[in-house]
Amino acid sequence: MSAPVSSDRPFLNRRLAAFGTTIFAEMSALAARTGSINLGQGFPDTDGPAEIAEAASRAVLTGLGNQYPPGPGVPELRTAVAAHQQRFYGLAYDPDTEVLVTAGATEAIAAALLALLEPGDEVIALEPYYDSYAACIAMAGAVRVPVTLRPYAGGFTLDLDELRAAVTPRTRLLLLNTPHNPTGTVLTREELSAVAALAVERDLLVVTDEVYEHLVFEGSHTPLAGFPGMRERTVTISSAGKTFSFTGWKVGWVTAPPELVTAVRSAKQFLTYVSSGPFQYAIAQALALPDAYYEDFRADLAAKRDLLADGLAAAGFEVYRPQGTYFITTDITPLGEKDGLAFCRALPERCGVVAIPNQVFYDDKSAGATQVRWAFCKRTDVLREAVSRLRRL
Ligand SMILES: Cc1ncc(COP(=O)(O)O)c(C=O)c1O
């Protein structure tokens, strides 16, 4: 008989020990158990356009993508991604060498960080951060250096001096996210320009997560790759999940110069190899939808933002009205509360609504202790009901 597995060593390795189960699992289970309205996890409760769902179903039935698609993604989708970057931002990418299709933005983030980092490299990431960033930096053996977005004038702001001071000789990469989850901040052109100048000056790689690119409520999205000196050092990540309300299809992509795409693909091929065959064809069609689709999508979410933001303010929260994404961050201090985690755990019993405590997105837990995040990518009647329940507070 073989020796039993040693019990004095935990199964989960040290790099991932801090990442047990996510807060989303805990809060979604709580929502299910208590029959609460789940404004925790960020997925829409209505599917995207019927014609795109039909395109996916047609692809399956006509044998498009039912077998392993090409490693870089099907040509139709790569061409559509390149056309999208040109159409919305005037950025030219070669669909054959500068576009890579991934299993959602999540795989793009993982593959980019695993490909581009050596153990010990420092990565600067905006805090609060999307939870997979910390885990992927850890899996790469790299070191996370957070730069905290601070509440300012009803929103959040990036302290450019703090960002500059965070760069050391070991810094390899800036990991950006705009529009930003969970704060809803959209970095201004001045902030992006300063980030770009810093990256060029210190010769840093940049990975920028722009999955909420079509959810900017005032003005429009400005990709970091468009700033001087940035195209050659920037890996831009996006995904169909948020823009087309098909989060389960997991179709994402990377645009970057050929050497960076090749590096990211080297890691990606050993993660999923390929994914989402038939959905890739459908998303190629989705990206080519007329401007009216994108405008209506944004207008719909802007109205939902206003509905929930006003409701949260009426319930007594301090509201940081988001400029982008489908999340609202609030502060619970005016309600006499101090601990977002305890507040969120008690909220379903108190009024039948689930939200996410932002402190899980911080290294500096105290910086986010009183913040709570709410998703508004839900049907209007659901948001109205949530607002009415929150009045009980
Ligand atoms: C900032 C950010 N990046 C990436 C993702 C994941 O995207 P995908 O579902 O395409 O993997 C999310 C999803 O919530 C997100 O908020």
The ligand as an ORCA input file, in Angstrom:
! r2SCAN-3c Opt
* xyz 0 1
  C     -13.008     43.983    -14.366
  C     -13.383     42.639    -14.861
  N     -12.529     41.946    -15.620
  C     -12.829     40.722    -16.091
  C     -14.033     40.127    -15.806
  C     -14.305     38.740    -16.305
  O     -14.722     38.738    -17.621
  P     -15.132     37.392    -18.353
  O     -16.460     36.972    -17.853
  O     -15.130     37.765    -19.803
  O     -14.094     36.378    -18.050
  C     -14.962     40.808    -15.020
  C     -16.249     40.179    -14.671
  O     -16.916     40.548    -13.744
  C     -14.628     42.087    -14.548
  O     -15.487     42.782    -13.779
*
